[in-house]
């Protein structure tokens, strides 16, 4: 009887914590929509410092984790918001997103050398922004990729992308509609590729994870049935932005670069399962001066439970004598597709 009571109490506490997290997200979105806002947020800036432009890729709390990361690392950081977060236009491709953010980078720092980084979808935008800066003749001191989407650096997925692009955009015009279709098709390829590599027990675990997520979504709808239309619209906006960036990430095939790249990844998805999607070792295929650091936790917890480790890595990478040095040796080759 006592055990049942304790379980009931624990379930209630977990539900209360989940509601508090959702309320915090809603508060952020209300603030974001009310504030004509800034696409960049500076931390620890000084007149003579060279900041890290960090594309935070966070639609839930607007990159709130960057504040803690800056506090722990002590590094000057300029957080760069993802497209659509503050009702700015949402381009259909990673390359277009980078082009749209480039003026903001140049406004803060007109000339290099530049330090850039990003998380998840933001890492891809940071990558293409660095390529644009290099094309302008500017020096890129270092690029830090944190949990970047990595499948499209693998030969099998690059070949699939090429075939799908020829099928859906035979003229190569690159229209907005065709790019979105290519992104949706590649997202399906990503999902299929991950499932084919799973064991039966892993597939069963994934099925349970999807079932639990849908159950939580239904519960969330019940919990928010009393909320205003405005709050529901904010939730829908977050979901719409996330899906748009998923499609853009799936359609992105990175070109080769010669500047120093440091990738940090857990190799595990947001559910804690081993996943090629977030194993950034494969980025060495397109980055000549490449190094890789393995992070603890998984795709979501590396920003919360693993933030101390992440801050320590940032401090080391951005130390004055570190960015001038050659990257550490490449890690072992990733498993073949």
Buried (B, 14 or more C-beta within 10 A) or exposed (E): EEEEEEEEEEEEEEEEEBEEEBEEBBEBBEEBBEEEBEBBBEBBEEEEEBBBBBBBBBBBBBBBBBBBBBBBBEBBBBBBBBBBBBEBEBBBBBBBBBBBBBEBBBEBBEEBBBBBBBBBBBBBBBBBBBBBBBEEEBEBBBBBBBBBBBBBBBEEBBEBBEEBBEEBBEEEEBEEEBBBBBBBBBBEBBEEBBEEEBEEEBEEBBEEBEEEEEEEEEEBEEBBEEBEEEBBEBBEBBEEBBEBBBBBBBBBBBEEBEBBBBBBBBBBBBBBBBBBBBBBBBBBBBBEBBBBBBBEBBBBBBBEEBBEBBBEBBBEBBEEEBBEEEBEEBBEEBEEB
